[in-house]
Each structure stands twice: as C-alpha cells, then as structure tokens.
Amino acid sequence: MDQTLTLILMAVTTLVAAFSLYKARKPLELGRSWHVPWNGILFLGLLAFLLLLRHQLSLSGVDLPAR
C-alpha cells in the first residue's frame, strides 16, 4: 500500500468514526427490536485509523519501537 491509498483510507475511517459517533449519541427509538451497535463500529473505526496511522508513519521513515 502506498501513501496515497493510506491517506484515503484514513479519511474514510475518520468519516465512518464521526458518523458512528453521531449515531451513537442519538437517543434510541422505543419499540424497535434491533439496534445497530454504533459504539462497536466507532471502536473499529478508531482502531483502523490508529493502525493506518502507524502504517503511514512507517512509510514516512519514522522508526517506531517494536512491541
């Protein structure tokens, strides 16, 4: 993956996380039998963003410590 694709994916995950944060803060409709787990989608969006950020830094030549 190159830097351009990584930056595009970071923008997409930012939009997904922002939308899921908006939907998670809305009050639930009473009487609906199933709700989308927006908090889980927010968590996955933030996790993907952090992984892409680490990838972008390694592509830029920044030496990061190993685990």
All heavy atoms as TSV, in Angstrom:
chain	resi	resn	atom	element	x	y	z
A	1	MET	N	N	0.846	-1.169	0.000
A	1	MET	CA	C	0.000	0.000	0.000
A	1	MET	C	C	0.895	1.237	0.000
A	1	MET	O	O	1.832	1.311	0.778
A	1	MET	CB	C	-0.869	-0.004	1.253
A	1	MET	CG	C	-2.304	0.084	0.951
A	1	MET	SD	S	-3.509	0.105	2.288
A	1	MET	CE	C	-2.723	-0.032	3.798
A	2	ASP	N	N	0.563	2.194	-0.836
A	2	ASP	CA	C	1.359	3.416	-0.884
A	2	ASP	C	C	0.742	4.490	0.009
A	2	ASP	O	O	-0.298	4.284	0.635
A	2	ASP	CB	C	1.519	3.902	-2.320
A	2	ASP	CG	C	0.183	4.218	-2.974
A	2	ASP	OD1	O	-0.845	3.796	-2.440
A	2	ASP	OD2	O	0.185	4.887	-4.015
A	3	GLN	N	N	1.394	5.646	0.057
A	3	GLN	CA	C	0.949	6.710	0.967
A	3	GLN	C	C	-0.391	7.304	0.555
A	3	GLN	O	O	-1.200	7.651	1.415
A	3	GLN	CB	C	2.010	7.807	1.029
A	3	GLN	CG	C	3.226	7.416	1.812
A	3	GLN	CD	C	4.197	8.565	1.976
A	3	GLN	OE1	O	4.117	9.559	1.268
A	3	GLN	NE2	N	5.118	8.425	2.909
A	4	THR	N	N	-0.643	7.398	-0.739
A	4	THR	CA	C	-1.903	7.988	-1.192
A	4	THR	C	C	-3.095	7.135	-0.758
A	4	THR	O	O	-4.086	7.647	-0.235
A	4	THR	CB	C	-1.899	8.141	-2.722
A	4	THR	OG1	O	-0.740	8.864	-3.106
A	4	THR	CG2	C	-3.138	8.856	-3.200
A	5	LEU	N	N	-2.992	5.841	-0.969
A	5	LEU	CA	C	-4.077	4.950	-0.565
A	5	LEU	C	C	-4.252	4.948	0.952
A	5	LEU	O	O	-5.384	4.915	1.454
A	5	LEU	CB	C	-3.802	3.529	-1.069
A	5	LEU	CG	C	-4.863	2.487	-0.778
A	5	LEU	CD1	C	-6.203	2.899	-1.373
A	5	LEU	CD2	C	-4.430	1.144	-1.290
A	6	THR	N	N	-3.166	5.014	1.681
A	6	THR	CA	C	-3.243	5.059	3.134
A	6	THR	C	C	-3.949	6.324	3.606
A	6	THR	O	O	-4.797	6.277	4.502
A	6	THR	CB	C	-1.836	4.980	3.746
A	6	THR	OG1	O	-1.192	3.798	3.280
A	6	THR	CG2	C	-1.897	4.936	5.260
A	7	LEU	N	N	-3.631	7.458	3.006
A	7	LEU	CA	C	-4.298	8.709	3.392
A	7	LEU	C	C	-5.791	8.688	3.037
A	7	LEU	O	O	-6.620	9.199	3.805
A	7	LEU	CB	C	-3.604	9.892	2.722
A	7	LEU	CG	C	-2.212	10.221	3.256
A	7	LEU	CD1	C	-1.572	11.309	2.405
A	7	LEU	CD2	C	-2.278	10.632	4.707
A	8	ILE	N	N	-6.133	8.109	1.898
A	8	ILE	CA	C	-7.548	7.999	1.516
A	8	ILE	C	C	-8.293	7.118	2.512
A	8	ILE	O	O	-9.404	7.451	2.956
A	8	ILE	CB	C	-7.673	7.476	0.071
A	8	ILE	CG1	C	-7.173	8.526	-0.908
A	8	ILE	CG2	C	-9.105	7.072	-0.247
A	8	ILE	CD1	C	-7.033	8.033	-2.329
A	9	LEU	N	N	-7.698	5.993	2.883
A	9	LEU	CA	C	-8.340	5.101	3.853
A	9	LEU	C	C	-8.445	5.747	5.232
A	9	LEU	O	O	-9.420	5.524	5.955
A	9	LEU	CB	C	-7.582	3.785	3.936
A	9	LEU	CG	C	-7.736	2.864	2.727
A	9	LEU	CD1	C	-6.845	1.654	2.875
A	9	LEU	CD2	C	-9.175	2.461	2.536
A	10	MET	N	N	-7.462	6.573	5.593
A	10	MET	CA	C	-7.554	7.294	6.863
A	10	MET	C	C	-8.717	8.286	6.841
A	10	MET	O	O	-9.421	8.447	7.842
A	10	MET	CB	C	-6.244	8.017	7.162
A	10	MET	CG	C	-5.136	7.107	7.615
A	10	MET	SD	S	-3.556	7.932	7.801
A	10	MET	CE	C	-3.843	8.898	9.269
A	11	ALA	N	N	-8.938	8.943	5.711
A	11	ALA	CA	C	-10.065	9.865	5.601
A	11	ALA	C	C	-11.394	9.117	5.676
A	11	ALA	O	O	-12.339	9.577	6.341
A	11	ALA	CB	C	-9.964	10.643	4.291
A	12	VAL	N	N	-11.471	7.958	5.046
A	12	VAL	CA	C	-12.706	7.170	5.084
A	12	VAL	C	C	-12.995	6.678	6.492
A	12	VAL	O	O	-14.141	6.762	6.964
A	12	VAL	CB	C	-12.614	5.993	4.086
A	12	VAL	CG1	C	-13.746	5.004	4.285
A	12	VAL	CG2	C	-12.614	6.510	2.657
A	13	THR	N	N	-11.975	6.184	7.192
A	13	THR	CA	C	-12.209	5.714	8.557
A	13	THR	C	C	-12.559	6.863	9.500
A	13	THR	O	O	-13.331	6.673	10.441
A	13	THR	CB	C	-10.989	4.957	9.110
A	13	THR	OG1	O	-9.845	5.799	9.050
A	13	THR	CG2	C	-10.742	3.685	8.345
A	14	THR	N	N	-12.035	8.062	9.238
A	14	THR	CA	C	-12.414	9.226	10.038
A	14	THR	C	C	-13.885	9.555	9.830
A	14	THR	O	O	-14.615	9.835	10.796
A	14	THR	CB	C	-11.545	10.436	9.665
A	14	THR	OG1	O	-10.180	10.099	9.893
A	14	THR	CG2	C	-11.908	11.646	10.495
A	15	LEU	N	N	-14.347	9.496	8.592
A	15	LEU	CA	C	-15.765	9.758	8.314
A	15	LEU	C	C	-16.665	8.697	8.941
A	15	LEU	O	O	-17.729	9.022	9.493
A	15	LEU	CB	C	-16.001	9.836	6.812
A	15	LEU	CG	C	-15.404	11.044	6.106
A	15	LEU	CD1	C	-15.586	10.926	4.597
A	15	LEU	CD2	C	-16.028	12.321	6.622
A	16	VAL	N	N	-16.259	7.440	8.864
A	16	VAL	CA	C	-17.052	6.365	9.467
A	16	VAL	C	C	-17.123	6.540	10.987
A	16	VAL	O	O	-18.186	6.396	11.590
A	16	VAL	CB	C	-16.464	4.987	9.093
A	16	VAL	CG1	C	-17.053	3.879	9.939
A	16	VAL	CG2	C	-16.689	4.704	7.625
A	17	ALA	N	N	-15.992	6.867	11.609
A	17	ALA	CA	C	-15.973	7.063	13.061
A	17	ALA	C	C	-16.819	8.269	13.466
A	17	ALA	O	O	-17.535	8.222	14.465
A	17	ALA	CB	C	-14.545	7.223	13.556
A	18	ALA	N	N	-16.737	9.344	12.698
A	18	ALA	CA	C	-17.536	10.534	13.021
A	18	ALA	C	C	-19.029	10.254	12.870
A	18	ALA	O	O	-19.842	10.668	13.706
A	18	ALA	CB	C	-17.120	11.695	12.134
A	19	PHE	N	N	-19.408	9.527	11.821
A	19	PHE	CA	C	-20.827	9.199	11.625
A	19	PHE	C	C	-21.324	8.265	12.728
A	19	PHE	O	O	-22.439	8.445	13.239
A	19	PHE	CB	C	-21.039	8.551	10.252
A	19	PHE	CG	C	-22.461	8.188	9.984
A	19	PHE	CD1	C	-23.400	9.176	9.727
A	19	PHE	CD2	C	-22.871	6.872	9.984
A	19	PHE	CE1	C	-24.722	8.852	9.482
A	19	PHE	CE2	C	-24.182	6.536	9.743
A	19	PHE	CZ	C	-25.116	7.524	9.489
A	20	SER	N	N	-20.517	7.284	13.108
A	20	SER	CA	C	-20.949	6.368	14.159
A	20	SER	C	C	-21.015	7.074	15.518
A	20	SER	O	O	-21.865	6.743	16.338
A	20	SER	CB	C	-20.047	5.150	14.228
A	20	SER	OG	O	-18.738	5.535	14.544
A	21	LEU	N	N	-20.144	8.057	15.750
A	21	LEU	CA	C	-20.238	8.842	16.981
A	21	LEU	C	C	-21.541	9.639	17.001
A	21	LEU	O	O	-22.231	9.709	18.026
A	21	LEU	CB	C	-19.037	9.778	17.118
A	21	LEU	CG	C	-19.026	10.690	18.335
A	21	LEU	CD1	C	-18.915	9.863	19.610
A	21	LEU	CD2	C	-17.898	11.689	18.239
A	22	TYR	N	N	-21.897	10.227	15.870
A	22	TYR	CA	C	-23.159	10.965	15.765
A	22	TYR	C	C	-24.357	10.048	16.031
A	22	TYR	O	O	-25.265	10.397	16.789
A	22	TYR	CB	C	-23.263	11.602	14.379
A	22	TYR	CG	C	-24.630	12.118	14.044
A	22	TYR	CD1	C	-25.118	13.273	14.629
A	22	TYR	CD2	C	-25.447	11.437	13.147
A	22	TYR	CE1	C	-26.379	13.746	14.333
A	22	TYR	CE2	C	-26.707	11.899	12.836
A	22	TYR	CZ	C	-27.177	13.052	13.429
A	22	TYR	OH	O	-28.436	13.498	13.137
A	23	LYS	N	N	-24.345	8.864	15.406
A	23	LYS	CA	C	-25.471	7.941	15.574
A	23	LYS	C	C	-25.510	7.341	16.981
A	23	LYS	O	O	-26.584	7.051	17.498
A	23	LYS	CB	C	-25.389	6.819	14.539
A	23	LYS	CG	C	-25.610	7.278	13.122
A	23	LYS	CD	C	-27.003	7.787	12.895
A	23	LYS	CE	C	-27.934	6.664	12.635
A	23	LYS	NZ	N	-29.291	7.065	12.285
A	24	ALA	N	N	-24.352	7.156	17.617
A	24	ALA	CA	C	-24.324	6.575	18.960
A	24	ALA	C	C	-24.869	7.551	19.994
A	24	ALA	O	O	-25.402	7.134	21.026
A	24	ALA	CB	C	-22.903	6.158	19.329
A	25	ARG	N	N	-24.737	8.842	19.737
A	25	ARG	CA	C	-25.199	9.834	20.704
A	25	ARG	C	C	-26.685	10.171	20.558
A	25	ARG	O	O	-27.253	10.838	21.416
A	25	ARG	CB	C	-24.367	11.103	20.578
A	25	ARG	CG	C	-22.915	10.845	21.002
A	25	ARG	CD	C	-22.072	12.068	20.930
A	25	ARG	NE	N	-22.536	13.148	21.784
A	25	ARG	CZ	C	-22.229	13.292	23.072
A	25	ARG	NH1	N	-21.447	12.411	23.638
A	25	ARG	NH2	N	-22.678	14.304	23.763
A	26	LYS	N	N	-27.310	9.726	19.470
A	26	LYS	CA	C	-28.745	9.962	19.301
A	26	LYS	C	C	-29.529	9.041	20.227
A	26	LYS	O	O	-29.139	7.908	20.454
A	26	LYS	CB	C	-29.165	9.677	17.851
A	26	LYS	CG	C	-28.790	10.771	16.885
A	26	LYS	CD	C	-29.241	10.446	15.481
A	26	LYS	CE	C	-30.740	10.426	15.422
A	26	LYS	NZ	N	-31.243	10.237	14.060
A	27	PRO	N	N	-30.658	9.516	20.768
A	27	PRO	CA	C	-31.474	8.635	21.606
A	27	PRO	C	C	-32.095	7.511	20.762
A	27	PRO	O	O	-32.390	7.688	19.585
A	27	PRO	CB	C	-32.555	9.559	22.176
A	27	PRO	CG	C	-32.428	10.854	21.490
A	27	PRO	CD	C	-31.175	10.866	20.698
A	28	LEU	N	N	-32.261	6.351	21.389
A	28	LEU	CA	C	-32.829	5.204	20.692
A	28	LEU	C	C	-34.331	5.352	20.553
A	28	LEU	O	O	-35.007	5.913	21.426
A	28	LEU	CB	C	-32.511	3.925	21.460
A	28	LEU	CG	C	-31.038	3.573	21.618
A	28	LEU	CD1	C	-30.913	2.325	22.484
A	28	LEU	CD2	C	-30.421	3.345	20.265
A	29	GLU	N	N	-34.865	4.820	19.458
A	29	GLU	CA	C	-36.311	4.800	19.269
A	29	GLU	C	C	-36.885	3.644	20.080
A	29	GLU	O	O	-36.402	2.515	19.996
A	29	GLU	CB	C	-36.655	4.594	17.797
A	29	GLU	CG	C	-36.292	5.744	16.904
A	29	GLU	CD	C	-36.670	5.465	15.457
A	29	GLU	OE1	O	-37.589	4.655	15.224
A	29	GLU	OE2	O	-36.032	6.041	14.578
A	30	LEU	N	N	-37.904	3.935	20.854
A	30	LEU	CA	C	-38.534	2.888	21.648
A	30	LEU	C	C	-39.390	2.011	20.745
A	30	LEU	O	O	-40.019	2.479	19.806
A	30	LEU	CB	C	-39.379	3.501	22.751
A	30	LEU	CG	C	-38.613	4.323	23.789
A	30	LEU	CD1	C	-39.576	4.947	24.781
A	30	LEU	CD2	C	-37.607	3.458	24.499
A	31	GLY	N	N	-39.389	0.731	21.019
A	31	GLY	CA	C	-40.216	-0.193	20.265
A	31	GLY	C	C	-39.507	-0.867	19.108
A	31	GLY	O	O	-40.066	-1.774	18.504
A	32	ARG	N	N	-38.310	-0.451	18.782
A	32	ARG	CA	C	-37.565	-1.128	17.716
A	32	ARG	C	C	-36.934	-2.376	18.289
A	32	ARG	O	O	-36.431	-2.383	19.398
A	32	ARG	CB	C	-36.495	-0.224	17.133
A	32	ARG	CG	C	-37.104	0.897	16.301
A	32	ARG	CD	C	-36.112	1.607	15.465
A	32	ARG	NE	N	-35.430	0.667	14.571
A	32	ARG	CZ	C	-34.294	0.929	13.965
A	32	ARG	NH1	N	-33.690	2.075	14.176
A	32	ARG	NH2	N	-33.731	0.056	13.166
A	33	SER	N	N	-36.959	-3.451	17.501
A	33	SER	CA	C	-36.480	-4.725	18.029
A	33	SER	C	C	-34.974	-4.893	17.907
A	33	SER	O	O	-34.386	-5.694	18.616
A	33	SER	CB	C	-37.177	-5.869	17.293
A	33	SER	OG	O	-36.873	-5.802	15.914
A	34	TRP	N	N	-34.324	-4.174	16.976
A	34	TRP	CA	C	-32.889	-4.351	16.792
A	34	TRP	C	C	-32.246	-3.005	16.538
A	34	TRP	O	O	-32.759	-2.199	15.762
A	34	TRP	CB	C	-32.628	-5.286	15.617
A	34	TRP	CG	C	-31.195	-5.615	15.436
A	34	TRP	CD1	C	-30.469	-6.483	16.187
A	34	TRP	CD2	C	-30.301	-5.070	14.471
A	34	TRP	NE1	N	-29.187	-6.535	15.745
A	34	TRP	CE2	C	-29.040	-5.676	14.685
A	34	TRP	CE3	C	-30.417	-4.144	13.465
A	34	TRP	CZ2	C	-27.939	-5.361	13.922
A	34	TRP	CZ3	C	-29.310	-3.841	12.699
A	34	TRP	CH2	C	-28.094	-4.460	12.931
A	35	HIS	N	N	-31.131	-2.765	17.172
A	35	HIS	CA	C	-30.393	-1.520	17.006
A	35	HIS	C	C	-28.993	-1.834	16.508
A	35	HIS	O	O	-28.389	-2.829	16.883
A	35	HIS	CB	C	-30.291	-0.753	18.331
A	35	HIS	CG	C	-31.618	-0.370	18.898
A	35	HIS	ND1	N	-32.355	0.669	18.412
A	35	HIS	CD2	C	-32.348	-0.910	19.889
A	35	HIS	CE1	C	-33.474	0.779	19.091
A	35	HIS	NE2	N	-33.504	-0.184	19.994
A	36	VAL	N	N	-28.460	-0.968	15.666
A	36	VAL	CA	C	-27.100	-1.122	15.162
A	36	VAL	C	C	-26.137	-0.789	16.296
A	36	VAL	O	O	-26.296	0.237	16.959
A	36	VAL	CB	C	-26.861	-0.187	13.952
A	36	VAL	CG1	C	-25.437	-0.293	13.454
A	36	VAL	CG2	C	-27.843	-0.490	12.835
A	37	PRO	N	N	-25.112	-1.611	16.522
A	37	PRO	CA	C	-24.158	-1.330	17.607
A	37	PRO	C	C	-23.157	-0.249	17.192
A	37	PRO	O	O	-22.017	-0.530	16.819
A	37	PRO	CB	C	-23.485	-2.680	17.836
A	37	PRO	CG	C	-23.582	-3.367	16.522
A	37	PRO	CD	C	-24.875	-2.899	15.905
A	38	TRP	N	N	-23.566	1.012	17.281
A	38	TRP	CA	C	-22.738	2.116	16.805
A	38	TRP	C	C	-21.464	2.285	17.611
A	38	TRP	O	O	-20.441	2.726	17.080
A	38	TRP	CB	C	-23.537	3.410	16.777
A	38	TRP	CG	C	-24.609	3.388	15.738
A	38	TRP	CD1	C	-25.951	3.341	15.953
A	38	TRP	CD2	C	-24.421	3.389	14.316
A	38	TRP	NE1	N	-26.611	3.303	14.743
A	38	TRP	CE2	C	-25.696	3.345	13.732
A	38	TRP	CE3	C	-23.308	3.421	13.478
A	38	TRP	CZ2	C	-25.889	3.330	12.356
A	38	TRP	CZ3	C	-23.491	3.408	12.105
A	38	TRP	CH2	C	-24.769	3.362	11.555
A	39	ASN	N	N	-21.506	1.947	18.899
A	39	ASN	CA	C	-20.292	2.056	19.707
A	39	ASN	C	C	-19.230	1.067	19.234
A	39	ASN	O	O	-18.036	1.378	19.233
A	39	ASN	CB	C	-20.597	1.843	21.181
A	39	ASN	CG	C	-21.358	3.005	21.770
A	39	ASN	OD1	O	-21.155	4.144	21.373
A	39	ASN	ND2	N	-22.240	2.715	22.707
A	40	GLY	N	N	-19.641	-0.110	18.826
A	40	GLY	CA	C	-18.701	-1.087	18.294
A	40	GLY	C	C	-18.114	-0.645	16.963
A	40	GLY	O	O	-16.921	-0.845	16.695
A	41	ILE	N	N	-18.932	-0.044	16.120
A	41	ILE	CA	C	-18.450	0.473	14.840
A	41	ILE	C	C	-17.492	1.627	15.070
A	41	ILE	O	O	-16.477	1.757	14.383
A	41	ILE	CB	C	-19.644	0.874	13.953
A	41	ILE	CG1	C	-20.459	-0.362	13.593
A	41	ILE	CG2	C	-19.183	1.589	12.692
A	41	ILE	CD1	C	-21.758	-0.079	12.899
A	42	LEU	N	N	-17.777	2.456	16.067
A	42	LEU	CA	C	-16.868	3.541	16.427
A	42	LEU	C	C	-15.522	2.990	16.886
A	42	LEU	O	O	-14.464	3.477	16.479
A	42	LEU	CB	C	-17.488	4.412	17.525
A	42	LEU	CG	C	-16.640	5.536	18.091
A	42	LEU	CD1	C	-16.277	6.537	17.013
A	42	LEU	CD2	C	-17.384	6.214	19.226
A	43	PHE	N	N	-15.545	1.954	17.707
A	43	PHE	CA	C	-14.308	1.333	18.174
A	43	PHE	C	C	-13.495	0.778	17.005
A	43	PHE	O	O	-12.283	0.984	16.925
A	43	PHE	CB	C	-14.628	0.219	19.175
A	43	PHE	CG	C	-13.432	-0.593	19.566
A	43	PHE	CD1	C	-12.492	-0.081	20.429
A	43	PHE	CD2	C	-13.254	-1.870	19.059
A	43	PHE	CE1	C	-11.381	-0.822	20.786
A	43	PHE	CE2	C	-12.152	-2.614	19.405
A	43	PHE	CZ	C	-11.215	-2.096	20.269
A	44	LEU	N	N	-14.153	0.081	16.091
A	44	LEU	CA	C	-13.437	-0.482	14.943
A	44	LEU	C	C	-12.889	0.605	14.027
A	44	LEU	O	O	-11.792	0.459	13.469
A	44	LEU	CB	C	-14.365	-1.425	14.171
A	44	LEU	CG	C	-14.738	-2.720	14.881
A	44	LEU	CD1	C	-15.729	-3.511	14.044
A	44	LEU	CD2	C	-13.510	-3.536	15.209
A	45	GLY	N	N	-13.636	1.695	13.878
A	45	GLY	CA	C	-13.146	2.808	13.063
A	45	GLY	C	C	-11.913	3.461	13.664
A	45	GLY	O	O	-10.952	3.770	12.954
A	46	LEU	N	N	-11.924	3.644	14.980
A	46	LEU	CA	C	-10.752	4.231	15.650
A	46	LEU	C	C	-9.559	3.283	15.617
A	46	LEU	O	O	-8.418	3.712	15.431
A	46	LEU	CB	C	-11.099	4.600	17.095
A	46	LEU	CG	C	-12.069	5.763	17.262
A	46	LEU	CD1	C	-12.432	5.936	18.726
A	46	LEU	CD2	C	-11.499	7.029	16.689
A	47	LEU	N	N	-9.814	1.998	15.767
A	47	LEU	CA	C	-8.734	1.017	15.694
A	47	LEU	C	C	-8.111	0.999	14.301
A	47	LEU	O	O	-6.881	0.993	14.163
A	47	LEU	CB	C	-9.258	-0.365	16.064
A	47	LEU	CG	C	-8.263	-1.516	15.986
A	47	LEU	CD1	C	-7.170	-1.326	17.028
A	47	LEU	CD2	C	-8.966	-2.830	16.174
A	48	ALA	N	N	-8.951	1.016	13.270
A	48	ALA	CA	C	-8.430	1.037	11.902
A	48	ALA	C	C	-7.644	2.320	11.641
A	48	ALA	O	O	-6.602	2.289	10.974
A	48	ALA	CB	C	-9.589	0.914	10.914
A	49	PHE	N	N	-8.117	3.447	12.170
A	49	PHE	CA	C	-7.394	4.704	11.988
A	49	PHE	C	C	-6.016	4.652	12.637
A	49	PHE	O	O	-5.024	5.089	12.050
A	49	PHE	CB	C	-8.198	5.875	12.558
A	49	PHE	CG	C	-7.504	7.195	12.389
A	49	PHE	CD1	C	-7.573	7.862	11.188
A	49	PHE	CD2	C	-6.770	7.749	13.422
A	49	PHE	CE1	C	-6.920	9.071	11.016
A	49	PHE	CE2	C	-6.119	8.950	13.259
A	49	PHE	CZ	C	-6.194	9.618	12.054
A	50	LEU	N	N	-5.938	4.109	13.845
A	50	LEU	CA	C	-4.652	4.022	14.525
A	50	LEU	C	C	-3.680	3.087	13.803
A	50	LEU	O	O	-2.487	3.367	13.715
A	50	LEU	CB	C	-4.847	3.570	15.972
A	50	LEU	CG	C	-5.501	4.595	16.893
A	50	LEU	CD1	C	-5.752	3.977	18.268
A	50	LEU	CD2	C	-4.658	5.838	17.003
A	51	LEU	N	N	-4.191	1.986	13.278
A	51	LEU	CA	C	-3.339	1.085	12.506
A	51	LEU	C	C	-2.851	1.752	11.217
A	51	LEU	O	O	-1.687	1.591	10.825
A	51	LEU	CB	C	-4.082	-0.205	12.189
A	51	LEU	CG	C	-4.352	-1.127	13.374
A	51	LEU	CD1	C	-5.248	-2.280	12.949
A	51	LEU	CD2	C	-3.071	-1.641	13.970
A	52	LEU	N	N	-3.714	2.493	10.556
A	52	LEU	CA	C	-3.307	3.204	9.342
A	52	LEU	C	C	-2.321	4.326	9.664
A	52	LEU	O	O	-1.417	4.598	8.870
A	52	LEU	CB	C	-4.532	3.760	8.619
A	52	LEU	CG	C	-5.378	2.721	7.894
A	52	LEU	CD1	C	-6.714	3.330	7.482
A	52	LEU	CD2	C	-4.643	2.170	6.687
A	53	LEU	N	N	-2.487	4.969	10.812
A	53	LEU	CA	C	-1.538	5.998	11.224
A	53	LEU	C	C	-0.159	5.400	11.454
A	53	LEU	O	O	0.852	5.959	11.012
A	53	LEU	CB	C	-2.035	6.699	12.494
A	53	LEU	CG	C	-1.153	7.810	13.041
A	53	LEU	CD1	C	-1.070	8.957	12.050
A	53	LEU	CD2	C	-1.689	8.275	14.374
A	54	ARG	N	N	-0.105	4.254	12.091
A	54	ARG	CA	C	1.177	3.573	12.305
A	54	ARG	C	C	1.800	3.184	10.957
A	54	ARG	O	O	3.002	3.318	10.760
A	54	ARG	CB	C	0.952	2.341	13.176
A	54	ARG	CG	C	2.083	1.363	13.199
A	54	ARG	CD	C	2.810	1.393	14.454
A	54	ARG	NE	N	3.973	0.513	14.363
A	54	ARG	CZ	C	4.689	0.182	15.373
A	54	ARG	NH1	N	4.354	0.642	16.555
A	54	ARG	NH2	N	5.725	-0.582	15.243
A	55	HIS	N	N	0.978	2.728	10.028
A	55	HIS	CA	C	1.464	2.365	8.699
A	55	HIS	C	C	1.996	3.599	7.967
A	55	HIS	O	O	3.035	3.541	7.317
A	55	HIS	CB	C	0.347	1.697	7.908
A	55	HIS	CG	C	0.744	1.292	6.537
A	55	HIS	ND1	N	1.674	0.317	6.292
A	55	HIS	CD2	C	0.336	1.729	5.328
A	55	HIS	CE1	C	1.822	0.178	4.987
A	55	HIS	NE2	N	1.021	1.030	4.386
A	56	GLN	N	N	1.279	4.713	8.074
A	56	GLN	CA	C	1.711	5.946	7.415
A	56	GLN	C	C	3.044	6.431	7.982
A	56	GLN	O	O	3.913	6.878	7.242
A	56	GLN	CB	C	0.642	7.031	7.579
A	56	GLN	CG	C	0.974	8.345	6.943
A	56	GLN	CD	C	1.045	8.271	5.434
A	56	GLN	OE1	O	0.382	7.465	4.806
A	56	GLN	NE2	N	1.865	9.103	4.852
A	57	LEU	N	N	3.212	6.326	9.282
A	57	LEU	CA	C	4.472	6.732	9.891
A	57	LEU	C	C	5.622	5.836	9.446
A	57	LEU	O	O	6.732	6.314	9.206
A	57	LEU	CB	C	4.353	6.735	11.418
A	57	LEU	CG	C	3.495	7.844	12.016
A	57	LEU	CD1	C	3.334	7.634	13.514
A	57	LEU	CD2	C	4.081	9.205	11.713
A	58	SER	N	N	5.362	4.555	9.317
A	58	SER	CA	C	6.433	3.665	8.871
A	58	SER	C	C	6.762	3.899	7.403
A	58	SER	O	O	7.913	3.745	6.996
A	58	SER	CB	C	6.053	2.205	9.112
A	58	SER	OG	O	4.980	1.828	8.281
A	59	LEU	N	N	5.774	4.274	6.590
A	59	LEU	CA	C	6.048	4.614	5.195
A	59	LEU	C	C	6.851	5.898	5.086
A	59	LEU	O	O	7.637	6.070	4.150
A	59	LEU	CB	C	4.741	4.771	4.405
A	59	LEU	CG	C	3.999	3.495	4.037
A	59	LEU	CD1	C	2.684	3.848	3.349
A	59	LEU	CD2	C	4.831	2.596	3.162
A	60	SER	N	N	6.669	6.799	6.036
A	60	SER	CA	C	7.382	8.075	6.021
A	60	SER	C	C	8.809	7.955	6.532
A	60	SER	O	O	9.559	8.923	6.481
A	60	SER	CB	C	6.635	9.106	6.871
A	60	SER	OG	O	5.349	9.317	6.348
A	61	GLY	N	N	9.184	6.802	7.063
A	61	GLY	CA	C	10.542	6.593	7.535
A	61	GLY	C	C	10.742	6.841	9.000
A	61	GLY	O	O	11.878	6.866	9.473
A	62	VAL	N	N	9.689	7.022	9.763
A	62	VAL	CA	C	9.804	7.238	11.212
A	62	VAL	C	C	9.994	5.871	11.862
A	62	VAL	O	O	9.193	4.959	11.666
A	62	VAL	CB	C	8.532	7.929	11.766
A	62	VAL	CG1	C	8.618	8.066	13.261
A	62	VAL	CG2	C	8.336	9.271	11.098
A	63	ASP	N	N	11.064	5.721	12.626
A	63	ASP	CA	C	11.320	4.466	13.317
A	63	ASP	C	C	10.498	4.423	14.589
A	63	ASP	O	O	10.665	5.234	15.490
A	63	ASP	CB	C	12.800	4.324	13.650
A	63	ASP	CG	C	13.638	4.103	12.414
A	63	ASP	OD1	O	13.097	3.529	11.441
A	63	ASP	OD2	O	14.822	4.492	12.411
A	64	LEU	N	N	9.619	3.443	14.674
A	64	LEU	CA	C	8.774	3.269	15.849
A	64	LEU	C	C	9.276	2.066	16.640
A	64	LEU	O	O	9.784	1.101	16.056
A	64	LEU	CB	C	7.319	3.050	15.435
A	64	LEU	CG	C	6.692	4.225	14.680
A	64	LEU	CD1	C	5.324	3.821	14.147
A	64	LEU	CD2	C	6.557	5.412	15.591
A	65	PRO	N	N	9.140	2.107	17.956
A	65	PRO	CA	C	9.624	0.961	18.748
A	65	PRO	C	C	8.770	-0.277	18.491
A	65	PRO	O	O	7.569	-0.191	18.231
A	65	PRO	CB	C	9.482	1.440	20.194
A	65	PRO	CG	C	8.488	2.536	20.150
A	65	PRO	CD	C	8.596	3.158	18.787
A	66	ALA	N	N	9.416	-1.415	18.555
A	66	ALA	CA	C	8.687	-2.673	18.397
A	66	ALA	C	C	7.910	-2.954	19.658
A	66	ALA	O	O	8.093	-2.319	20.693
A	66	ALA	CB	C	9.672	-3.801	18.107
A	67	ARG	N	N	7.054	-3.971	19.578
A	67	ARG	CA	C	6.238	-4.314	20.730
A	67	ARG	C	C	7.078	-4.810	21.802
A	67	ARG	O	O	7.715	-5.296	22.339
A	67	ARG	CB	C	5.181	-5.355	20.397
A	67	ARG	CG	C	4.145	-4.810	19.482
A	67	ARG	CD	C	2.990	-5.704	19.370
A	67	ARG	NE	N	3.343	-6.858	18.541
A	67	ARG	CZ	C	2.582	-7.910	18.381
A	67	ARG	NH1	N	1.455	-7.990	18.980
A	67	ARG	NH2	N	2.941	-8.887	17.609
